[in-house]
Structures are given as C-alpha cells and as structure tokens.
C-alpha cells in the first residue's frame, strides 16, 4: 500500500514538472485539525483530469488518507464546473479513547463549483463556491467499515491569479462494526486554508 501511494505521489509531482500551472497545493487547519492536499490537473478533450492525494489529522479523533481521480468540465454550463470521479479512502478513527477502528473504501465522487457573477459580487476580489460529496456503500467498504460519507462546501477568495483563500465546512460519517459491536464516527469541521497553483 505504501509503495502504491508513493508511486502515485511521485507521478503527480514529476509528471507535471514540464507543465506550468498544473499542480495545486492546499493546506487547511483549525485548532484541532491539519489537512494537506496535492493535486495534478491535465487538460483533456472534455475538460480537465484531476488526480489528488490528501491527508487529514484531527487530534485524538481520526486520521484520513485519500487518493482521488476525476474529470472536471463546464461543457453544459459555462462558469459552472462539475466533477465526477472516484476516491480511495483509508480512515483510522477512535471512540472515546477506548479503541480504534479502521476502514478502507472506494467512494463515488461528485462535485460542483461556480464563480460568483461580478454584478452580484460586492467585493473586487473574484469569489467562487464549491461543494463535493464522497460516499461508499457497504460492498465498497472493507476492514471494520460498513459505509462512509464525506461532504464539503467551501467559499474561495481568489486573491491572486494562482492563489486563493478558502473557508470550508466538512462533514464526515463512518459506520464501523468490530467484533460484533457497531458504532459510528460523525464529525463537523470548519477549516481555513490556502490554495496555490504552480
């Protein structure tokens, strides 16, 4: 597993080395959580292909690691970009510091983002909004996991042509079964972050 993840990471970094402005780096944080993401975008016939790697740590509660692959396009609604793809998730969650459970899953990934029209934007800074959902039913969830859902909504302030400040809300729910005991992990998280494109 570690070799696959390292190969995926190096493919993103070095595969984009000859293409300017194709790598996006994200860093999010709050008083209990830190999250980092690295994504590679490539122009294709019908929009953009996006491949990403992400890690999240929330103190004494859970650790998440994910890989995603998707396609973005605005063919049908210019200015509104929608995304379809898949996300692989590994999660290690704790319950009241008594025990921890792990899950691995392959999620369906759906997303959308759009730019706020300039005529209704009260600031001189371009603003965009986004939402994303990842979910895996029981047949696509393994280890101690039963199912997994993650939802995100964000607001992006594009302070530079290649950089943005992000305010994001995330909701995570994972169901576990370990030795006949069923429990769930539910989390609400508000994060502040930066996005920079290279």
N, C-alpha and C positions, 0 to 999 in steps of 0.2 A: 504493500500500500504506500509506504513512504517513497519507494522508488518511482511509482507512478505519479505521485504528487510532485516530486522534484522534477521529473521529466516534463510534466505539464507546466510548471513554473518557468523552467528554462526555455521551453518552447515559446511561451508568451513573451519573455524578455528578449531573447535573441532573434526570434522570428520577426520581431518588429523593429529591429535595430536599424534597418535600412529605410524605414518608412517614418518620416517625421509626423508628429501629432497623432500617433496611433495607439499610444499607451496612456491609460488613465489610472492614476493612483489616488486612493481615497483613504482618509484617516478620520475616524469618528471617536468620540469619547464623551463620558459624563462622569459623575463622581464614583461610579462603581463599575463601569464598562469601558473597554477599549476594543476597537474594531479596525481592521485594515483590509483593504481590497486592492487588487491589481488586475486590470482588465486590458485586453488587446482587442482593438476593433479593426476590421478589414472591409473595404468596400467590395461588394459583390453586385451581381446584376440587379437584384431586387431590394437593395438596401445595404445593411451592414451586418456582418457576422461579428458576434461578440463572445469572447472566451474570458472567463474570470476565475480568480482564486481568492478566497476570503477566509479570515479567521476572526472569531469573536471570543472574548473572555469576559465573563461577569463574575466578580469576586464571590466565592463560596456558593455559587448557584449553578452555573453551567459553562461549558466550553463548546464552541461550534467550529467546525471546519467544513468548507464547501467548495465545490468546483461547479461552474456553470458554463453552458454553451447555448447560444440562442441567436436568433435573427431579428433585427430591427428594421422597420420600414415605415414610410409615411405615404405609400403609393395612393391609398384611397382617400386619405385626409391629410393633405399637406399642412405641416405645422404640428400635427399630432402623430407621434411615433409610437407604434405598438410593437410588442416583443413577444415572441413565442420561443420556448426552449425547454431545456432540462437542467435540473440542478441535482448534484450528488451531495448529500449531507451526512456528516458524522457528528453526533452530539453525545456529550457526557454530562449528565445532569445529576444534581444532588437533591435529596429530600431531607430537610431539617438536619443536615449533617450526620444523619444516621446511616445512610447508604447511598450509593450512586448506581445509576443505570445508564446503559449506552444504547444508541440506535444508529443504524446506517440506513439510508433511504435514497431512492431515486425519485425526485419530485418533478411534477409538471410545473412549468414556469410561465406565468402570464404577466405582462407589464404594459404600461402606457405612460407616456409623458407628453406634455404640451407646453408651448410658450404662451405666456400671458400677453394678449394683444397690447401694443403700445398705447392705443387710445384709451384703455382702461387701467393702464399701469400708472399709479400715482408717483412713481419714482423714475429717475433717469437710468436706473440700473435694470437691465433685462432680467426678468423673473420667469422661472418655469416651475411646473408642478409635476410630480410623478407618483405612480403607485405600482406596486408589484406584489404578486402572490405566488407562493410555492406550496404545493401540497402533495402528499403521497399517501395513498390508501394502504391498507394492511398488506396486500400482496407485494407491494414495493417497499416494505419496511422490514428490516431484519434486526438481529440481536435481540435486545429486550424491548424494542419498539413495537407499537401497534399501528400508529399513524402519526403524521407530522404535518403541521401547518405553520406558515410564516407569512405575515402580511406587513407591508411597508408603505408609508406615504411620506412624501418629502416636498420641501419647498427650497428652490435653488436660486441664489442671488449670483448672477454672472458678473462678478466684479472686474474680470479681465476676459480677453478673448479665449484664454486657455485655462481659466481658473474660476471656481465657484465656491461660495459658502453655502453649506447645506444644513437645514433643520429637518430632522427625520424622526418619525414615530414608528416603532416596530412592535408587533405583537407576535408572540410565539406560543404555540401549544403543542405539546408532545405527549402522547399516551404510551405508558410502559406497562409491561407485565413481567415480573421477575419472581420465579418460584411460586407461582400462583397468586401473587399479590399484585393488584392493579392500582396504579396511581398515575397522576398526570402532572406535567410541569407547565405552568402558564405564566407568561411574563409580559409586562408592558414596559416599554423603554423609550425615553426621549433622548436623542443624541444630537450633538453638534459636530459638524465636520467640514473638511475641505475636500475639494476635488481639483486635481491638476492634470492637464493633458500634456504629454511630451511629444 
